[in-house]
């Protein structure tokens, strides 16, 4: 299909709508299904309207109205937005470095955001004029996302500078630099935890936040994600065509008029903004940016005009379904304490990463 005004070939939108439908279905299941009962879509909508003040609460259990309209709906929105942002950041980094093994968690961007957010908490959020260990809505809005974004940016550009020479990015160096800086960020976060031992509330906040969780997420957390989501998505989609040209090689992209260095810088900013914002709300949840874009690429192909928005919806569906499995299977059926979503994604993503490495090794052996 061609654009009548520009004559440029447009990307097929069909696969994107498939993933959007999948995300919508996952969102509905996440809200409606609980470990003890299943709510109907009508009950969910009524609860939301009651919470918005658009419908009287008569005829509905106030507890159900609060659970569905406030806690469950907000938790599902946070999972959808954060999962989509992490997957989109992964699609961006894989496109920049032209390799499916590149992801925010692998190259240290997620760990950098975690260190930045932990530093904001440990410093007592002085920029918001608050005492050590005190957590308020103002602090989360103004300081934690900024620190997380700064940490993500610092790691992203450091890894890029180490792994890139004369415009070419060396993959083994990229992975080693990402591992090294991730370890550095983890050590920094552990140091902050040590300093926070005398503050029980602060220690618990940093420790649990670093494990990654969707518990107790409210509508304010949804608002925290929206600026990073909008800016990062707009910037990523603006460079989708240039990412396609970059896949042919940096020299070829430059000859076709792409400002490669400027594009990489802006896209790294977008990836850091997306990953840092998500980490500032749900903590360290890794491997979504590795698993989801890779699986989406197998379905929709390498065209970033389709791959990036499809990854956004695919990441939303993936984290929603993982949270549903956690709540219903782990907590409800197995009767175990709620396993942090970061631990679940570590198990799933770690296994997937090993499979990818073995697949790359097999491919290299076949080509040699």
Residue frames relative to the residue before (quaternion, step in Angstrom):
aa qw qx qy qz dx dy dz
X 1.0000 0.0000 0.0000 0.0000 0.00 0.00 0.00
X 0.1833 -0.7969 0.5705 0.0773 3.58 -0.92 0.93
X 0.4665 -0.6343 0.5397 0.2978 3.53 -1.20 0.63
X 0.4412 -0.7255 0.4627 0.2546 3.58 -0.64 1.11
X 0.6789 0.5051 -0.2983 0.4417 3.59 1.02 -0.67
X 0.8095 0.2765 -0.1238 0.5029 3.59 0.88 -0.93
X 0.4091 -0.7228 0.4689 0.3007 3.57 1.17 -0.44
X 0.5189 0.6395 -0.4197 0.3816 3.59 1.25 0.01
X 0.5078 -0.6441 0.4852 0.3032 3.49 -1.14 0.71
X 0.3090 -0.7663 0.5403 0.1594 3.56 -0.81 1.02
X 0.5103 -0.6301 0.4908 0.3189 3.52 -1.21 0.58
X 0.5040 -0.6380 0.4761 0.3350 3.61 -1.02 0.72
X 0.3172 -0.7867 0.5065 0.1545 3.56 -0.83 1.01
X 0.4509 0.7348 -0.4290 0.2697 3.58 1.25 -0.30
X 0.6985 0.4701 -0.2988 0.4493 3.64 0.69 -0.99
X 0.6059 0.5529 -0.3651 0.4403 3.60 1.05 -0.65
X 0.6683 0.4920 -0.3030 0.4686 3.57 0.94 -0.84
X 0.5871 0.5579 -0.3792 0.4476 3.60 1.09 -0.56
X 0.6992 0.4493 -0.2739 0.4841 3.57 0.89 -0.91
X 0.5984 0.5389 -0.3631 0.4686 3.60 1.12 -0.56
X 0.6419 0.5088 -0.3163 0.4785 3.58 1.03 -0.78
X 0.6345 0.5264 -0.3241 0.4640 3.58 1.02 -0.79
X 0.6560 0.5015 -0.3109 0.4707 3.58 0.97 -0.83
X 0.6384 0.5220 -0.3245 0.4632 3.59 1.01 -0.78
X 0.6532 0.5042 -0.3077 0.4737 3.58 0.97 -0.85
X 0.6567 0.5052 -0.3099 0.4665 3.60 0.95 -0.85
X 0.6255 0.5336 -0.3325 0.4620 3.57 1.06 -0.76
X 0.6683 0.5029 -0.3019 0.4576 3.59 0.90 -0.89
X 0.6559 0.5000 -0.3115 0.4719 3.57 0.97 -0.83
X 0.6522 0.5326 -0.3190 0.4350 3.57 0.96 -0.86
X 0.6929 0.4642 -0.2768 0.4773 3.57 1.00 -0.79
X 0.7438 0.4593 -0.2354 0.4248 3.57 0.85 -0.97
X 0.7473 0.4082 -0.2227 0.4747 3.60 0.98 -0.81
X 0.0449 -0.7697 0.6368 -0.0062 3.51 -0.95 1.02
X 0.6657 -0.5083 0.3601 0.4108 3.55 -1.28 0.23
X 0.7640 0.3740 -0.1873 0.4912 3.60 1.13 -0.59
X 0.8156 0.0003 0.0167 0.5784 3.61 1.09 -0.50
X 0.3517 -0.7008 0.5781 0.2259 3.53 -1.37 0.22
X 0.2528 -0.7678 0.5744 0.1291 3.56 -0.75 1.08
X 0.4422 -0.6756 0.5186 0.2810 3.55 -1.13 0.64
X 0.6290 -0.5301 0.3947 0.4094 3.61 -1.16 0.41
X 0.6083 0.5524 -0.3570 0.4443 3.59 1.08 -0.65
X 0.6537 0.5054 -0.3139 0.4677 3.58 0.95 -0.85
X 0.6425 0.5230 -0.3261 0.4553 3.57 0.99 -0.79
X 0.6749 0.4867 -0.3005 0.4662 3.58 0.89 -0.89
X 0.6353 0.5193 -0.3332 0.4644 3.58 0.98 -0.76
X 0.6504 0.5170 -0.3201 0.4552 3.57 0.95 -0.85
X 0.6518 0.5099 -0.3160 0.4639 3.58 0.99 -0.81
X 0.6633 0.4977 -0.3028 0.4697 3.59 0.96 -0.84
X 0.6197 0.5278 -0.3423 0.4694 3.58 1.09 -0.67
X 0.6665 0.5009 -0.3023 0.4620 3.57 0.94 -0.87
X 0.6851 0.4637 -0.2761 0.4893 3.59 1.11 -0.65
X 0.4852 -0.6861 0.4218 0.3407 3.57 1.26 -0.15
X 0.5105 0.6636 -0.4031 0.3695 3.58 1.23 0.32
X 0.7662 0.2080 -0.1345 0.5929 3.57 1.29 -0.09
X 0.4922 -0.6544 0.4701 0.3295 3.61 -0.94 0.74
X 0.5120 -0.6784 0.4493 0.2752 3.55 -1.14 0.72
X 0.4513 0.6985 -0.4563 0.3167 3.60 1.24 -0.10
X 0.7843 0.3127 -0.2463 0.4758 3.52 -1.02 0.85
X 0.7393 0.3212 -0.2179 0.5503 3.61 1.25 0.00
X 0.5328 -0.6306 0.4636 0.3217 3.53 -0.99 0.86
X 0.4584 -0.7031 0.4620 0.2865 3.64 -0.66 1.04
X 0.6235 0.5442 -0.3415 0.4454 3.59 1.08 -0.67
X 0.6538 0.4942 -0.3056 0.4846 3.57 1.01 -0.83
X 0.6341 0.5389 -0.3290 0.4464 3.57 1.00 -0.82
X 0.6854 0.4662 -0.2842 0.4818 3.59 0.94 -0.87
X 0.6529 0.5326 -0.3177 0.4350 3.57 0.97 -0.88
X 0.7440 0.4072 -0.2289 0.4778 3.57 0.84 -0.99
X 0.7520 0.4426 -0.2314 0.4302 3.56 0.74 -1.07
X 0.7627 0.3383 -0.1943 0.5159 3.58 1.11 -0.53
X 0.8005 0.3305 -0.1862 0.4639 3.58 0.42 -1.19
X 0.7304 0.4386 -0.2698 0.4488 3.59 0.64 -1.06
X 0.6722 0.4934 -0.3023 0.4618 3.57 0.90 -0.89
X 0.6629 0.4954 -0.3111 0.4673 3.60 0.94 -0.84
X 0.6388 0.5234 -0.3315 0.4562 3.58 0.98 -0.81
X 0.6597 0.5013 -0.3092 0.4667 3.58 0.95 -0.84
X 0.6404 0.5182 -0.3260 0.4637 3.60 1.00 -0.76
X 0.6449 0.5052 -0.3223 0.4743 3.58 0.97 -0.83
X 0.6548 0.5095 -0.3182 0.4587 3.60 0.91 -0.87
X 0.6679 0.5043 -0.3073 0.4529 3.59 0.91 -0.87
X 0.7015 0.4659 -0.2818 0.4597 3.58 0.81 -0.98
X 0.6901 0.4770 -0.2919 0.4593 3.60 0.83 -0.96
X 0.6526 0.5079 -0.3225 0.4607 3.60 0.93 -0.80
X 0.6581 0.5042 -0.3055 0.4684 3.56 0.98 -0.81
X 0.6560 0.5172 -0.3122 0.4523 3.58 0.98 -0.82
X 0.6641 0.4933 -0.3080 0.4698 3.59 0.95 -0.84
X 0.6592 0.4963 -0.3125 0.4707 3.59 0.98 -0.78
X 0.6450 0.5080 -0.3225 0.4710 3.58 0.99 -0.77
X 0.6233 0.5208 -0.3349 0.4776 3.59 1.03 -0.76
X 0.6420 0.5163 -0.3221 0.4663 3.58 1.05 -0.72
X 0.6416 0.5193 -0.3219 0.4637 3.57 0.98 -0.79
X 0.6339 0.5276 -0.3233 0.4639 3.57 1.06 -0.76
X 0.7034 0.4656 -0.2840 0.4559 3.59 0.76 -1.01
X 0.6333 0.5125 -0.3389 0.4705 3.60 1.02 -0.67
X 0.6543 0.5032 -0.3119 0.4706 3.56 1.07 -0.67
X 0.6427 0.5284 -0.3264 0.4485 3.58 0.97 -0.82
X 0.7850 0.3271 -0.1613 0.5008 3.57 0.83 -1.02
X 0.3750 -0.7749 0.4482 0.2407 3.57 1.35 0.10
X 0.6550 0.4549 -0.3334 0.5029 3.56 0.92 0.90
X 0.4596 -0.7143 0.4540 0.2689 3.62 -0.87 0.91
X 0.6058 0.5638 -0.3667 0.4251 3.61 1.22 -0.18
X 0.5751 0.5736 -0.3869 0.4364 3.58 1.23 -0.24
X 0.1717 0.7633 -0.6015 0.1613 3.57 -0.85 1.03
X 0.6644 -0.5217 0.3375 0.4153 3.61 -1.12 0.48
X 0.6860 0.4683 -0.2996 0.4694 3.61 0.95 -0.77
X 0.6667 0.5176 -0.3071 0.4397 3.58 1.01 -0.78
X 0.7595 0.3497 -0.2076 0.5077 3.61 0.92 -0.82
X 0.6543 -0.6017 0.2910 0.3538 3.58 1.20 0.44
X 0.4342 0.7142 -0.4639 0.2935 3.60 1.21 -0.02
X 0.6552 0.5070 -0.3149 0.4632 3.59 0.97 -0.84
X 0.6636 0.4966 -0.3068 0.4678 3.58 0.93 -0.87
X 0.6266 0.5332 -0.3366 0.4580 3.59 1.05 -0.69
X 0.6482 0.4989 -0.3151 0.4812 3.56 1.04 -0.77
X 0.6331 0.5313 -0.3303 0.4560 3.56 1.07 -0.72
X 0.6492 0.5042 -0.3145 0.4748 3.57 1.01 -0.80
X 0.6534 0.5153 -0.3212 0.4522 3.58 0.95 -0.80
X 0.6751 0.4833 -0.2998 0.4698 3.57 0.93 -0.85
X 0.6426 0.5145 -0.3227 0.4671 3.57 1.02 -0.80
X 0.6264 0.5314 -0.3346 0.4618 3.57 1.06 -0.74
X 0.6292 0.5330 -0.3379 0.4537 3.60 1.00 -0.76
X 0.6697 0.4874 -0.2958 0.4759 3.56 0.97 -0.87
X 0.6915 0.4971 -0.2870 0.4386 3.57 0.89 -0.93
X 0.6642 0.4999 -0.3031 0.4660 3.57 1.12 -0.62
X 0.4949 -0.6751 0.4237 0.3462 3.57 1.24 -0.04
X 0.4672 -0.7131 0.4276 0.3008 3.58 1.24 0.42
X 0.0492 0.8548 -0.5158 0.0285 3.62 0.76 0.97
X 0.6039 0.5836 -0.3728 0.3946 3.58 1.09 -0.59
X 0.6915 0.4295 -0.2746 0.5118 3.56 1.23 -0.42
X 0.4885 -0.6921 0.4169 0.3295 3.59 1.29 0.13
X 0.4878 0.6738 -0.4194 0.3634 3.57 1.07 0.70
X 0.5482 -0.6061 0.4637 0.3421 3.57 -1.26 0.41
X 0.6500 -0.5050 0.4010 0.4021 3.54 -1.32 0.38
X 0.8256 0.2267 -0.1817 0.4837 3.55 -0.92 0.97
X 0.6061 0.5501 -0.3715 0.4383 3.61 1.20 -0.08
X 0.1154 -0.8111 0.5732 0.0171 3.57 -0.76 1.05
X 0.0707 0.7901 -0.6031 0.0838 3.54 -0.69 1.09
X 0.6885 -0.4699 0.3549 0.4234 3.52 -1.31 0.23
X 0.6309 0.5397 -0.3381 0.4432 3.60 0.96 -0.81
X 0.6466 0.5267 -0.3218 0.4482 3.58 0.95 -0.88
X 0.6824 0.4844 -0.3004 0.4576 3.57 0.83 -0.94
X 0.6654 0.5128 -0.3140 0.4423 3.58 0.95 -0.78
X 0.7974 0.3793 -0.1726 0.4364 3.56 0.78 -1.03
X 0.8150 0.3401 -0.1338 0.4497 3.55 0.88 -0.88
X 0.6991 0.4895 -0.3111 0.4182 3.59 0.62 -1.04
X 0.6764 0.4636 -0.3299 0.4678 3.69 0.78 -0.78
X 0.6353 0.5310 -0.3381 0.4473 3.61 1.00 -0.75
X 0.6713 0.4832 -0.2950 0.4783 3.58 0.91 -0.89
X 0.6488 0.5133 -0.3212 0.4610 3.59 0.96 -0.82
X 0.6476 0.5092 -0.3119 0.4733 3.58 0.98 -0.83
X 0.6464 0.5152 -0.3188 0.4638 3.58 0.96 -0.83
X 0.6578 0.5033 -0.3130 0.4649 3.59 0.95 -0.82
X 0.6499 0.5117 -0.3157 0.4648 3.57 0.97 -0.82
X 0.6545 0.5119 -0.3094 0.4625 3.57 0.94 -0.87
X 0.6476 0.5328 -0.3243 0.4376 3.59 0.90 -0.92
X 0.6935 0.4592 -0.2829 0.4777 3.58 0.88 -0.92
X 0.6491 0.5407 -0.3302 0.4209 3.60 0.87 -0.91
X 0.7302 0.4203 -0.2540 0.4751 3.59 0.78 -0.95
X 0.6024 0.5385 -0.3669 0.4611 3.61 1.11 -0.50
X 0.6544 0.4949 -0.3076 0.4819 3.59 0.92 -0.89
X 0.6498 0.5210 -0.3133 0.4563 3.57 0.95 -0.87
X 0.6697 0.4980 -0.2997 0.4623 3.58 0.94 -0.86
X 0.6629 0.5038 -0.3104 0.4587 3.60 0.99 -0.78
X 0.7677 0.4140 -0.1990 0.4468 3.57 0.88 -0.99
X 0.7056 0.4539 -0.2583 0.4790 3.60 1.20 -0.30
X 0.0620 0.7692 -0.6329 0.0629 3.54 -0.96 0.95
X 0.8438 -0.0083 -0.0571 0.5336 3.53 -0.84 1.10
X 0.7324 -0.4591 0.2228 0.4507 3.52 0.99 0.88
X 0.6673 0.4695 -0.2994 0.4946 3.60 1.26 -0.14
X 0.2707 -0.7681 0.5650 0.1324 3.56 -0.91 0.99
X 0.2661 -0.7699 0.5666 0.1245 3.57 -0.73 1.13
X 0.4287 -0.7581 0.4288 0.2401 3.58 -0.44 1.24
X 0.6654 0.4859 -0.3451 0.4495 3.67 0.74 -0.83
X 0.6476 0.5039 -0.3191 0.4742 3.58 1.00 -0.79
X 0.6109 0.5587 -0.3369 0.4485 3.57 1.07 -0.77
X 0.6932 0.4712 -0.2809 0.4674 3.57 0.84 -0.98
X 0.6607 0.5026 -0.3129 0.4615 3.58 0.95 -0.86
X 0.6520 0.5029 -0.3158 0.4715 3.58 0.98 -0.82
X 0.6461 0.5171 -0.3201 0.4613 3.57 1.01 -0.76
X 0.6442 0.5085 -0.3186 0.4744 3.57 1.00 -0.81
X 0.6671 0.5146 -0.3059 0.4434 3.57 0.92 -0.94
X 0.7132 0.4400 -0.2674 0.4757 3.58 0.83 -0.93
X 0.5835 0.5463 -0.3765 0.4684 3.60 1.13 -0.50
X 0.6512 0.5032 -0.3112 0.4753 3.56 1.00 -0.84
X 0.6326 0.5293 -0.3241 0.4632 3.56 1.04 -0.78
X 0.6691 0.4903 -0.2984 0.4721 3.57 0.94 -0.90
X 0.6436 0.5143 -0.3247 0.4646 3.59 0.99 -0.80
X 0.6419 0.5119 -0.3246 0.4697 3.59 1.02 -0.78
X 0.6407 0.5201 -0.3257 0.4614 3.59 1.02 -0.76
X 0.6544 0.4986 -0.3130 0.4745 3.56 0.99 -0.81
X 0.6377 0.5176 -0.3313 0.4644 3.60 1.01 -0.75
X 0.6217 0.5363 -0.3364 0.4612 3.57 1.06 -0.73
X 0.6451 0.5131 -0.3143 0.4710 3.56 1.00 -0.84
X 0.6212 0.5324 -0.3378 0.4654 3.58 1.06 -0.72
X 0.6334 0.5331 -0.3300 0.4536 3.57 1.02 -0.79
X 0.6742 0.4900 -0.2931 0.4685 3.56 0.95 -0.85
X 0.6994 0.4743 -0.2643 0.4647 3.59 1.18 -0.55
X 0.3607 0.7721 -0.4721 0.2257 3.60 1.24 0.10
X 0.6909 0.4835 -0.2871 0.4545 3.58 1.05 -0.72
X 0.6807 0.4044 -0.2770 0.5445 3.60 1.29 -0.14
X 0.3024 -0.8038 0.4797 0.1800 3.57 -0.03 1.27
X 0.6762 0.4975 -0.3013 0.4523 3.57 0.88 -0.93
X 0.6697 0.4940 -0.2927 0.4709 3.57 0.96 -0.87
X 0.6414 0.5256 -0.3256 0.4543 3.59 0.94 -0.87
X 0.6681 0.4947 -0.3022 0.4665 3.57 0.90 -0.91
X 0.6454 0.5330 -0.3267 0.4389 3.59 0.95 -0.85
X 0.6960 0.4595 -0.2827 0.4739 3.59 0.85 -0.95
X 0.6698 0.5208 -0.3099 0.4291 3.58 0.87 -0.95
X 0.7184 0.4358 -0.2619 0.4748 3.58 0.77 -0.99
X 0.6317 0.5361 -0.3414 0.4439 3.58 1.03 -0.72
X 0.6592 0.5056 -0.3126 0.4605 3.59 1.01 -0.76
X 0.6252 0.5327 -0.3441 0.4550 3.59 1.14 -0.49
X 0.4333 -0.7026 0.4590 0.3286 3.58 1.19 -0.39
X 0.2115 0.7839 -0.5535 0.1854 3.57 -0.70 1.03
X 0.2698 -0.7327 0.6003 0.1732 3.52 -1.30 0.49
X 0.4080 0.7217 -0.4700 0.3028 3.58 1.25 0.15
X 0.8674 0.1358 -0.1004 0.4681 3.53 -1.25 0.67
X 0.3775 0.7020 -0.5158 0.3142 3.59 1.03 0.68
X 0.1371 -0.8021 0.5809 0.0196 3.57 -0.87 1.03
X 0.7465 -0.4200 0.2721 0.4385 3.55 -1.33 0.04
X 0.5697 0.5883 -0.3900 0.4212 3.59 1.14 -0.49
X 0.6340 0.5186 -0.3331 0.4671 3.59 1.07 -0.66
X 0.5940 0.5470 -0.3619 0.4658 3.58 1.11 -0.61
X 0.6563 0.5080 -0.3073 0.4656 3.57 0.95 -0.85
X 0.6160 0.5538 -0.3429 0.4431 3.59 1.09 -0.65
X 0.6929 0.4945 -0.2771 0.4456 3.58 1.04 -0.73
X 0.5905 0.6517 -0.3611 0.3101 3.58 1.04 -0.75
X 0.6628 0.4972 -0.3541 0.4337 3.69 0.77 -0.77
X 0.6752 0.4847 -0.2985 0.4690 3.59 0.89 -0.89
X 0.6326 0.5386 -0.3268 0.4506 3.57 1.03 -0.80
X 0.6947 0.4802 -0.2862 0.4527 3.58 0.80 -0.99
X 0.7057 0.4607 -0.2807 0.4593 3.59 0.74 -1.03
X 0.6845 0.4937 -0.2960 0.4474 3.58 0.87 -0.92
X 0.6645 0.5041 -0.3072 0.4583 3.58 0.96 -0.83
X 0.6465 0.5145 -0.3229 0.4615 3.59 0.92 -0.87
X 0.6756 0.4918 -0.2967 0.4622 3.58 0.90 -0.91
X 0.6565 0.5148 -0.3155 0.4521 3.59 0.96 -0.83
X 0.6989 0.4656 -0.2819 0.4640 3.59 0.83 -0.94
X 0.5954 0.5729 -0.3646 0.4294 3.58 1.13 -0.55
X 0.7515 0.3535 -0.1955 0.5217 3.59 1.13 -0.60
X 0.3321 0.7740 -0.4935 0.2169 3.62 1.19 0.23
X 0.6614 0.4954 -0.3150 0.4668 3.61 0.91 -0.83
X 0.6535 0.5105 -0.3175 0.4599 3.60 0.97 -0.82
X 0.6119 0.5377 -0.3516 0.4614 3.60 1.10 -0.63
X 0.6114 0.5367 -0.3479 0.4659 3.58 1.08 -0.66
X 0.6681 0.4826 -0.2960 0.4828 3.58 0.98 -0.82
X 0.6264 0.5445 -0.3377 0.4439 3.58 1.04 -0.72
X 0.5793 0.6005 -0.3756 0.4034 3.60 1.11 -0.57
X 0.6464 0.5116 -0.3194 0.4673 3.61 1.19 -0.44
X 0.6721 -0.4456 0.3026 0.5081 3.58 1.29 -0.14
X 0.5748 -0.6269 0.4030 0.3378 3.55 -1.07 0.72
X 0.6404 0.5192 -0.3382 0.4537 3.59 0.99 -0.69
X 0.6562 0.4994 -0.3109 0.4726 3.56 0.98 -0.84
X 0.6488 0.5118 -0.3221 0.4619 3.58 0.97 -0.82
X 0.6474 0.5141 -0.3226 0.4610 3.58 0.99 -0.80
X 0.6599 0.5120 -0.3111 0.4535 3.58 0.97 -0.81
X 0.6857 0.4554 -0.2751 0.4967 3.57 1.22 -0.47
X 0.6664 -0.5591 0.2821 0.4046 3.57 1.25 0.35
X 0.4961 0.6527 -0.4391 0.3675 3.62 1.23 0.20
X 0.3010 -0.7159 0.5988 0.1957 3.58 -0.91 0.91
X 0.2573 -0.8427 0.4525 0.1375 3.52 0.22 1.37
X 0.6860 0.4884 -0.3076 0.4431 3.59 0.78 -0.94
X 0.6530 0.4999 -0.3130 0.4752 3.58 0.95 -0.83
X 0.6482 0.5191 -0.3193 0.4566 3.56 0.96 -0.86
X 0.6639 0.4997 -0.3125 0.4603 3.60 0.88 -0.90
X 0.6479 0.5230 -0.3246 0.4487 3.57 0.93 -0.85
X 0.6970 0.4712 -0.2819 0.4612 3.58 0.85 -0.94
X 0.6720 0.4869 -0.3060 0.4666 3.57 1.00 -0.76
X 0.6097 0.5220 -0.3580 0.4771 3.59 1.08 -0.59
X 0.6127 0.5298 -0.3408 0.4772 3.57 1.08 -0.68
X 0.6530 0.5112 -0.3121 0.4635 3.57 0.97 -0.88
X 0.6635 0.4982 -0.3072 0.4660 3.60 0.93 -0.88
X 0.6619 0.4949 -0.3092 0.4706 3.59 0.97 -0.83
X 0.6356 0.5259 -0.3260 0.4616 3.58 1.03 -0.76
X 0.6743 0.4902 -0.2942 0.4674 3.58 0.91 -0.91
X 0.7145 0.4449 -0.2641 0.4710 3.58 0.78 -1.02
X 0.6608 0.5164 -0.3152 0.4442 3.59 0.93 -0.84
X 0.6492 0.5088 -0.3197 0.4663 3.58 0.98 -0.80
X 0.6612 0.5032 -0.3117 0.4609 3.58 0.95 -0.87
X 0.6606 0.5092 -0.3057 0.4592 3.57 0.93 -0.92
X 0.6409 0.5464 -0.3353 0.4221 3.59 0.99 -0.77
X 0.7165 0.4254 -0.2467 0.4947 3.61 1.17 -0.45
X 0.8193 0.2320 -0.1112 0.5123 3.61 0.78 -0.96
X 0.5410 -0.6301 0.4114 0.3755 3.61 1.20 -0.03
X 0.7311 -0.4206 0.3097 0.4389 3.55 -1.32 -0.29
X 0.1314 0.7483 -0.6314 0.1553 3.54 -0.34 1.33
X 0.0980 -0.8608 0.4992 0.0158 3.55 -0.10 1.29
X 0.7877 0.4212 -0.2776 0.3536 3.47 -1.51 -0.01
X 0.4701 0.6357 -0.4845 0.3744 3.66 1.13 -0.04
X 0.6779 0.4976 -0.2873 0.4586 3.56 0.99 -0.83
X 0.6534 0.4700 -0.3225 0.4981 3.59 1.23 -0.18
X 0.7222 0.4726 -0.2539 0.4366 3.55 0.78 -1.08
X 0.7326 0.4787 -0.2690 0.4023 3.57 0.64 -1.14
X 0.6915 0.4569 -0.3261 0.4546 3.69 0.68 -0.86
X 0.6240 0.5400 -0.3491 0.4440 3.57 1.05 -0.69
X 0.6791 0.4731 -0.2893 0.4809 3.59 0.92 -0.88
X 0.6412 0.5216 -0.3266 0.4584 3.57 0.99 -0.80
X 0.6289 0.5461 -0.3365 0.4393 3.59 1.01 -0.78
X 0.6233 0.5432 -0.3386 0.4492 3.58 1.07 -0.68
X 0.7007 0.4607 -0.2586 0.4796 3.58 1.15 -0.62
X 0.8194 0.2823 -0.1188 0.4846 3.59 0.73 -1.07
X 0.5311 -0.6295 0.4225 0.3784 3.61 1.18 -0.28
X 0.6834 -0.5502 0.3309 0.3475 3.57 -1.32 0.08
X 0.4579 0.6901 -0.4598 0.3206 3.63 1.22 -0.09
X 0.3475 -0.7838 0.4776 0.1917 3.59 -0.40 1.22
X 0.5487 0.5958 -0.4071 0.4222 3.61 1.17 -0.32
X 0.7099 0.3571 -0.2303 0.5616 3.58 1.24 -0.46
X 0.6479 0.5675 -0.3177 0.3965 3.55 0.95 -0.94
X 0.6888 0.5012 -0.3043 0.4263 3.60 0.83 -0.91
X 0.7081 0.4098 -0.3013 0.4898 3.69 0.71 -0.83
X 0.6207 0.5280 -0.3553 0.4580 3.60 1.07 -0.64
X 0.6288 0.5200 -0.3342 0.4718 3.60 1.06 -0.70
X 0.6017 0.5633 -0.3518 0.4437 3.58 1.05 -0.74
X 0.7148 0.4167 -0.2524 0.5017 3.60 0.84 -0.95
X 0.6340 0.5403 -0.3350 0.4403 3.58 1.04 -0.73
X 0.6468 0.5115 -0.3144 0.4702 3.57 1.02 -0.78
X 0.6177 0.5375 -0.3381 0.4639 3.57 1.06 -0.75
X 0.6775 0.4836 -0.2924 0.4708 3.58 0.88 -0.96
X 0.6540 0.5421 -0.3206 0.4192 3.58 0.93 -0.89
X 0.7109 0.4392 -0.2754 0.4753 3.60 0.78 -0.95
X 0.6023 0.5488 -0.3552 0.4581 3.60 1.08 -0.65
X 0.6903 0.4679 -0.2856 0.4723 3.59 0.90 -0.89
X 0.6266 0.5232 -0.3409 0.4662 3.61 1.04 -0.70
X 0.6503 0.4981 -0.3138 0.4802 3.58 1.03 -0.77
X 0.6274 0.5306 -0.3333 0.4624 3.58 1.05 -0.72
X 0.6402 0.5081 -0.3159 0.4820 3.59 0.98 -0.83
X 0.6408 0.5333 -0.3221 0.4486 3.56 0.97 -0.83
X 0.7240 0.4512 -0.2571 0.4540 3.59 0.78 -1.01
X 0.7534 0.4094 -0.2199 0.4652 3.57 0.84 -0.98
X 0.7585 0.3861 -0.2138 0.4794 3.59 0.77 -1.02
X 0.7387 0.4342 -0.2504 0.4507 3.57 0.64 -1.16
X 0.7697 0.3535 -0.1862 0.4979 3.56 0.78 -1.06
X 0.7437 0.4455 -0.2420 0.4358 3.57 0.80 -1.01
X 0.7885 0.3362 -0.1815 0.4819 3.58 0.65 -1.08
X 0.7432 0.3971 -0.2312 0.4863 3.60 0.89 -0.89
X 0.3127 -0.7950 0.4713 0.2194 3.59 1.31 -0.17
X 0.4386 0.6661 -0.4790 0.3667 3.56 0.94 0.92
X 0.6255 -0.5093 0.3990 0.4361 3.62 -1.18 0.30
X 0.6125 -0.5789 0.3883 0.3728 3.56 -1.13 0.64
X 0.2950 -0.7527 0.5697 0.1482 3.53 -0.68 1.17
X 0.4968 -0.6789 0.4514 0.2976 3.55 -0.81 1.00
X 0.5557 -0.6392 0.4203 0.3255 3.54 -0.99 0.89
X 0.5954 0.5682 -0.3639 0.4361 3.58 1.13 -0.55
X 0.6427 0.5113 -0.3192 0.4729 3.59 1.07 -0.73
X 0.6358 0.5251 -0.3271 0.4615 3.58 0.99 -0.81
X 0.6926 0.4643 -0.2812 0.4750 3.57 0.87 -0.93
X 0.5944 0.5528 -0.3694 0.4523 3.59 1.13 -0.52
X 0.6587 0.4983 -0.3051 0.4740 3.58 0.99 -0.81
X 0.6936 0.4663 -0.2754 0.4750 3.57 0.85 -0.98
X 0.7148 0.4659 -0.2621 0.4509 3.56 0.79 -1.02
X 0.6288 0.5388 -0.3467 0.4405 3.59 0.99 -0.73
X 0.6577 0.4956 -0.3067 0.4772 3.57 0.95 -0.86
X 0.6535 0.5129 -0.3122 0.4608 3.58 0.97 -0.84
X 0.6443 0.5256 -0.3196 0.4544 3.59 1.01 -0.80
X 0.6297 0.5210 -0.3328 0.4704 3.60 1.01 -0.76
X 0.6400 0.5189 -0.3238 0.4650 3.59 0.98 -0.84
X 0.6488 0.5155 -0.3194 0.4597 3.59 0.96 -0.82
X 0.6551 0.5094 -0.3161 0.4597 3.57 0.94 -0.85
X 0.6544 0.4970 -0.3136 0.4757 3.59 0.95 -0.82
X 0.6415 0.5189 -0.3247 0.4624 3.56 1.03 -0.75
X 0.6526 0.4971 -0.3191 0.4745 3.59 0.98 -0.80
X 0.6423 0.5163 -0.3347 0.4570 3.59 0.97 -0.76
X 0.6461 0.5106 -0.3173 0.4703 3.57 0.98 -0.83
X 0.6501 0.5144 -0.3219 0.4573 3.59 0.97 -0.79
X 0.6513 0.5117 -0.3137 0.4642 3.58 0.99 -0.83
X 0.6484 0.5116 -0.3195 0.4645 3.59 1.02 -0.79
X 0.6546 0.5109 -0.3122 0.4616 3.58 1.01 -0.75
X 0.7005 0.4644 -0.2693 0.4702 3.58 1.07 -0.73
X 0.6398 0.5472 -0.3299 0.4270 3.58 1.19 -0.44
